[in-house]
Amino acid sequence: MIDALRLTTIEERYAHLEQLVTELSEVVYRQQKEIDSLRHQVLQLKDKVGGDPGIVDPAQHERPPHY
């Protein structure tokens, strides 16, 4: 009788842990998709800024005061 109760307890814990692993796996998957998207956005911004430094520092388009 004690062994059956012990086995049931272990099975319940295992089922709970299995569900938790599934949930965490989904969270990691969503986070990875977001990281990939943000990486892509950063690369696009780097390309944009690299082509026109005045986007980041508008003063680069201005003439110095002595001209």
Residue pairs with C-beta under 8 A, 6 or more apart in sequence:
48 55
49 55
49 56
53 60
54 60
54 61
